[in-house]
Every structure is written in C-alpha cells, then in structure tokens.
Amino acid sequence: MNKPLTGVLPIVPTPFGPDGQTDEPSLTRVVAHAIEAGAAALVYPGVASEDLYLGADERRSCLALVSRLAKGRLPVIAGVNSADPAEMVEITRMAVEHGADGIMAMAVPAMEDQVGTWFARIAEALGPDRPIILQNLFKPRGADLSAEAMLALAAEIPAIRYVKEEGIPSGPKVSTLVAGCGPDLDGVIGGGGARYLLEELDRGAIATMPAIELLELHVALYRAYAAHDRKEALRLYEQSLPLLLIQAPYRMRLTKLILKSRGLIACDDVREPLPEMDAELKKLALELYERAVQVPEMADA
C-alpha cells in the first residue's frame, strides 16, 4: 500500500437475506455506494460487519467480493479478529489470498501477556508490504491496551503502522499515540462509531473508521476539517450526533435500517443479539437521517 491511510475508512456491513444467508447482491450495491460516496478505503469485516457471527466460508466469500469490486479503486483492509488468536493467524493468511491490501487486528484477552508474540505471528502470516492496523477495544472483547503498550508494540512489530483507538474516552489515548508517531507508527485512526470524531481530529487523528450509514456526511466533515473550515465541520458533526446517539445501543440495526431505506440492501436483519427498534424509533431515525444527509429520494423502510 503506497499511500497512507487518511480520510474516512468505513466498515462495510454484512447484509443477510430473509433466509438468513449472506446477500451478495446487496453487498455489491453497498460497496459501489461506498466507492462513489468518497470512502478512502474499505474495511471488511469489522465489528460493524458482525464479524464474530460469520462462518469461515461466509467471511471468505464476502471478503473476496469486496476485494474484487474495490480492486484498482480503493484499498481493502481485512478485519481478522477472533476470540482465538491462533484463528486470527489463519484468517490473516486467508485475507492475503483473497486480495486484502492490509489487515486490522485486535489485541484480545486470550493473548494474555503474549501480545507481541501473537502479533509477530500475524505479521509473518501477512507478509511484507502490507500494514497492520492495531485495533484497541475495551474489555471484555478487547485487551484495552494502554497508549504506552501500543507504542511499544508498534516498535516491536514493524508491520503495525496504525492504531485504531476505540476507548471511551478516546481523547487522552489519541493524544499520547499521536505524540508517539514517527518511524514506528504512521498515524492514529478514530473509532467508537465517530461519536468523538471532531475531538479525535483536533488531537491529530488522520482518519476515522465508522459504520457506513453516514458516509456522505463523514466524508464532507473530514474534507471541511482538512480545508480548515471548522464552522462547516462543526455543523456536520452536530448533525451526526442524534443518529450516533441512537446507534450506540442499536448499532447494526440502525445501519441496516438506513441502508434498506435507501434501497442499498434488501433486508435489514442482523445476527448479533441487539435491542429491537420499534416502529416509532425507526420513524424518528429516518427523519433524523433525512435532515442530516440530503438524499433526494429514499425508498420505504
């Protein structure tokens, strides 16, 4: 990957059909939309893709599709996360075979005091010239590393070029990580669904990796910020917050509700156990979405 990862790097969700199987025609439309809407790279699968709820064959076929559609247009970062670090090594090999330009790997509790050893094995499976994004998430799913531990890990494992910080609050860690960027680390990527995006940019983050439903807004916000138009960046950030407040507990349900309303996916079913959105909340969410992102026509939800 020749260019640094900057801008908006959305996580592509996994659409499922009414039969519960992965829906590749819907996935094709989502990827095409992301490319046209200004994504700087595509991430698949991530937490917002329901990665832990995908079978190995599903992960493989969907990643191959995303990579094929994006080839020559955008880099594809493959999420390789699993509760089992040995499986992460195997998933990394599969990701390389299916065209990934880099990977995102989470430090997980099962690595215990051998995080460096496991990341060395992941880097070996990845091979040269592809970066690792170290994803840092709070427990119980992630290991919740300190900023100092992540900087030390990046110094130990040359393939780790970026950190995606998902902590709450993220700000202090982002500042410490940014201060440590240099030969061992190229940059910090904001996480947490972009709920703290403006603060992360102010602290020096070079990219953000949100769910995909507000992609146009996030691209416009990032471009305004990069152009030093703080008034417009603030306006767009304020427009995003009511939806991100809803997204916090409902997560992929909100993402898929919006994608279905736009005709990008055929079914908004999710596999991850999440609270249901009732009709009243769905109506409010779509009303907020129409106000936040100027979409000429929206299909019925």
Order of alpha helices (4+ residues) and beta strands (2+ residues): beta-alpha-beta-alpha-beta-alpha-beta-alpha-beta-alpha-beta-alpha-beta-alpha-beta-alpha-alpha-alpha-alpha
